């Protein structure tokens, strides 16, 4: 498969005031294939946010190489590379620069010299994709948290990216807003084959990924499909991660003497087994 993003033996340390350094990531290597949804998870300080900054060229590694679209990410190549990726940060307010929703979505297009007629078309299309077309002339700061994040995603999609990077993009949203944003990204990925890298501490969100990379103390702790990782849920809890709700309920039910088959990563899976095994007879 074609690689969209790769990190090869990446190490990065932050300088500190006392002239010492703090190593944030060390010896990290992985690749993301075209069309994949990859989740990078870990507790605070695990190195996942540093990886996000390295992916988009906000910082450059002390050692190792980052390749995006097969090209090495450098200070010279960063602007061309960023024009092919969409980036959605934790706080959408930090991304807004326009006085209206359409102005904000058009900002990056205008900076990249997209012709006016095409720019108008892209703005309308991207807002329609995230169900925000009716808010075209609204002020971004008057929107709800979920609506703001949808506008931020629309701005990323208007660039027609090959890669969408979400850095804790749902962490400030209420459950409804989070579900709205995740559902939209899911639908877009299925329709367009968009490659998604989601940096998150939310294991419920990570369940949607094709593969999960678990970070701990600046290194890759483990990697695999959601099913592979959550069969060893105790190991994830030991490094400070909170298991999905359905898995915790399953564990409690077993302790109460209720027999269950296998692991249940989602509430739907758990409810289906409880219904078919215990209430449908």
N, C-alpha and C positions, 0 to 999 in steps of 0.2 A: 504493500500500500504506500501511497505517496505521503511523505512526512510534511506537515505544515509547520511544526515547531519542534525544536530539539534543544536540550541543554546537555552539555558535555562536560562533566567533572567540574561543576560550577562551585566556586568559593567566593564569599563576599563577607567583609568585616566592616562594621561601622566604627569610625574614629570616636573617641570619647574625650572629654575635657582634660582628663589627666594624662593624655597622650598614650594611653593604652587603647587596645581595640577590642571590640566585641564581635566574635564571629557569629554571623546570622545564619549563613548556610555554608556547608562544607562538603565537597565531593558529590554534588547532586547531579545525577544524569537520568534523563528520561526523554521520550519522544511522543509527540501527539500526531496521529494520522488524520488525513483528510476525512472530514465528516464525523469524527468522533466527538463525544461529549466526555470530557475529562474533569473530574472534581479533585481539587487539591485541598485536603482537610488537615486540621491540626489545631491545638489549643493556642492561646495567645503566647507569642514568643517562640513558636515552633519553626518559624522561617517562611511560612506560606506567603505572607504579605511582601516579604523581600523578593520572593520568586516572581510575584506579580510585577513589581517595579523593574526587575531585570528583563522580563518579557517585553515590556513596552519601552525600554530604554531610558527610564528615569534615572537609573543607575547602571553602571557597567561592572562586570565581575572582576575581582582581583586575579582570578585564575579561571581557566576554562572558556568555552565559547557558547554563545547563544545564536542559534540559526532560526530565522523566520522566513518561510517561503524559500528555503534552501540557501538564502543569503545570510552571511555572518552579520550580526547586528553590531554596528559601529556608530560613532558620532557622525560619520559621513553618510551612512545609509539609513539612519533612523527616520528621517522625514518621509522618504519614499516608502519605507516599510510601514509606518504608521498609517499612511493613506490607504492601506489595504486591510487594516484591522479596525474593529470596533472595540471601544473601551467603555465600560460602565463601572463607575466607582461606587463606594459605599454611600456617600451623601450626594444625591443629585443636585442639591443647591450649589455645590462647589463647581458644577459643570455648566450652570446656566450663565449665558452671557447676553442673550437677546431679551428684548422687552416683551415679546410675544412668543408663543409656542412655535409658530412658523419661522420667526426670525432665529430662534435658537437652533432649530433643526437645520436651517440653511447656513449657519455660521461656518461650519467646517467645509461645506461644499463651496462657498464663496472663496474661502481661503485657498482652496485647491484649484481655483480657476474653472469650475464647472460652468458652462454657459447658462444664461439666465433661464431660458425655456426649459432646459433639462433639469435645472435646479428646482424650479417650481414643480415639475412632474415628480421628482424624487421626494420632495418634502411631502406632497400629498399622498404618494404611495406609501411612504414609510409610516406616516401617522395613521393611515388606514390599516396597516399591518398590525399596529398595536392598539387599535380601537380608540384612537384619540383624534380622529379627523374633525369632530365637532368642536374641538377645543383650539382650533387653528389660531384664533385671535385672542385667546386668553393669556393673562400674565402667568408665567410658570410658577411664581412664588405663591399664587393663590390656589394652586392645585393640592390635592391630597398627596400623601407620601407615595402611594402606589401609582397615582397618575404622573407624578414627577418622574418616577423611575421609568415609566413607560415612555415618556418624552425623551429621556436620556437614551433609552434603547432605540427609539426612532431616529435620533441624531446619529447613532452608531450605524444603524441599518441604511440610512440615506447614503452612506459612503460606499455601499455595496461591498461590504468586507468579506474576505475569505475566512476570517477568524474573528470570533467574538470573545473578548476576555471580560469576565465579570469578577471584580474584586470586592467581595462581601456585599454584593449588590442588593441583597434582600435583608441584610441584618438590621436595618433601621425601620423596617416595615412591620405593620401589624399582620396577623395571620392571613387576613383576606387580601391585603396588598401583596404579600409574599406569594400567595397562591396565584394571583392574577399574573404577576410578572413571570413566574416560573412556567405557567401554562403557555403564555405567549412565546417564550423562548423555545419551549418544547415543540410547539406547532411550527414555528419558523424553521427549526432544525429539521423536522420531518419533511417539510415542503421543499426546502432549498438545499439541504445537505450541508448547512452551515456548520463549521467546526467551532465547538464551544469549550472554553476552559473556564471553569467556575472555581474561584478561590473562596472557601467558606469554612465556617466552624460548625455548620448545621448539617448533621448526618442525615436528617430527613431529606434535605435537598440533594445531598450526595447520592442518595439511592437512585436518582434519575440518571446518573452517569453510566457510560459504558464501562469505564474504569475509574478507580479511585486511587489517588496517591496520598498516603498518610505521612505527614511530616512530624518529626519529634526531635527537639534539640538541634535543629538545623540540618538534619539528615533525613533521608527517606527511611521511615520505619518499616513500612510494608506497602505493597501495591497489589491490585487485583480487581476483579469484578465485585460489585456490591455483595453478591451471594458468597463469594469466596472470603471476603473480609469479615462479614458479620457472623459467619460460623465460628469465628474466634473472637467473639464480642468481648470476652473478659480481658483480652490483651489490650483492646482499645480503651476500655475503662481504666486500665492500669496507667495509661499515659494521659489521663485526664479528659477523655472524650465521652460525651453523653450518648448512649445508644438510642436508636429510634424508639419512640414510645411503644410501638407494637411489640418490640422485642422485650422491653422491660415488663410489659403486662404478661407476655407469654411466660416469662421466668417466674413471676409471682403466681400465676395460675398453676404452674407445675409444682411449686412449693406447697400449694394448697391441695395437691393430690389430683389435679385435673390432667388427664393424659392428653398430650398434644403431639402431633407428628411434625418433625422438622422445625426449622426456624421461620418466624413470621416477620418479615421486614416491614410490611405495611399493615395498617389497620384493616384494610379490605381482606388481606390474606387471613388474618386472625379471625375476623368475623365469619368468613366463609367456612373455616374449619369448625369453629364452635357451632355454627348453625347446622352443618351437614353431619357432624359427628355426635353432637349432644342434644340437639333440639328438633331434628327432622325425623326422628324414629317414632 
